[in-house]
Amino acid sequence: MGIKDANNMGAAMAPAALDTLITHFRDTGRKPSYYDAILTGDLGYVGKEIVTELAETKGYNIKANYNDCGVLIFDKKKQDTHSGGSGCACIGVTFSGYFFKELKAKKLNRILLIATGALTNSTTAQQGESIPGIAHAISIET
């Protein structure tokens, strides 16, 4: 999407998350409703909205079971986080702290985790180049 602002990582990583999500659905023949939860981490509120809207343009409505781990960890209003959480730990902490327990308790049976990242450094930002994103999906089922 040509995002060059290092302070807008959610938008920079959202296209990679979407591409991984759509590729997963096409490869497996699954639909969003197959999963009890589809989770990205960490796109924050901005990236979450982008993924949700772009998925819809591709024919996938993920609103019912999609969330972002940075959004889940932090309270935007009480903690003044603006866009939500930040960093690679959001998905790991959220999955291992909450969602793993939900799987063990059989409250959830199928989760799709999409870990997101940015392939950038300080030189890239200084040169005004766009920030490439990366995303990996893990399907966990009980």
GIWO-V459461 format. One record per pair of residues at least 4 apart in sequence whose ideal C-beta (glycine too) atoms are under 7 Angstrom apart, sorted by the first residue. I is the first residue (numbers start at 1). J is the second residue. Records with the same first field share a line. If there is no record, write none. Layout:
I=J ; J
This chain:
1=11 ; 15
2=130
3=8 ; 11 ; 12 ; 130 ; 131
4=128 ; 129 ; 130 ; 131
6=120 ; 125 ; 131
8=12 ; 46
9=13 ; 118
10=14 ; 43 ; 44 ; 46 ; 47 ; 83
11=46 ; 47 ; 50
12=118 ; 131 ; 133
13=17 ; 43 ; 47 ; 116 ; 117 ; 118 ; 133 ; 135
14=18 ; 43 ; 47 ; 50 ; 51
15=19 ; 133
16=20 ; 116 ; 133 ; 134 ; 135
17=21 ; 40 ; 43 ; 51 ; 114 ; 116 ; 135
18=22 ; 51 ; 54 ; 55
19=23
20=24 ; 114 ; 135 ; 136 ; 137
21=25 ; 55 ; 114
22=26 ; 58 ; 60
23=27
24=28 ; 112 ; 137
25=30 ; 31 ; 60
30=34
32=38 ; 60 ; 61 ; 62 ; 65
34=110
35=65 ; 110 ; 111 ; 112
36=65 ; 108 ; 109 ; 110 ; 111
37=65 ; 67 ; 99 ; 108 ; 111
38=62 ; 65 ; 66 ; 112
39=67 ; 69 ; 91 ; 94 ; 111 ; 113 ; 114
40=48 ; 51 ; 68 ; 69 ; 114 ; 116
41=68 ; 69 ; 70 ; 90 ; 91 ; 94 ; 115 ; 116
42=68 ; 69 ; 70 ; 84 ; 85 ; 86 ; 87 ; 90 ; 91 ; 116
43=47 ; 48 ; 51 ; 68 ; 70 ; 116
44=48 ; 68 ; 70 ; 71 ; 83 ; 84 ; 85
45=49 ; 71 ; 76 ; 83 ; 84
46=50 ; 83
47=51 ; 68
48=52 ; 68 ; 71
49=53
50=54
51=55
52=56 ; 62 ; 63 ; 66
53=57
54=58
55=60 ; 62
56=60 ; 61
62=66
67=71 ; 72
68=72 ; 84
69=73 ; 85 ; 90 ; 91 ; 94
70=74 ; 84 ; 85 ; 86 ; 90
71=84
72=94
73=85 ; 90 ; 93 ; 94
74=79 ; 81 ; 84 ; 85
75=79
76=81 ; 84
81=85
85=90
88=117
89=93
90=94
91=95 ; 113 ; 115
92=96
93=97
94=98 ; 99
95=99 ; 100 ; 113
96=100
98=102
99=103 ; 108 ; 111
100=104
101=105
102=107 ; 108
103=108 ; 111 ; 140 ; 142
106=142
109=141 ; 142
110=141
111=140
112=137 ; 139
113=137 ; 138 ; 140
114=135 ; 137
115=135 ; 136
116=133 ; 135
117=133 ; 134
118=131 ; 133
119=132 ; 134
120=124 ; 125 ; 131
122=126
123=127
124=129 ; 131
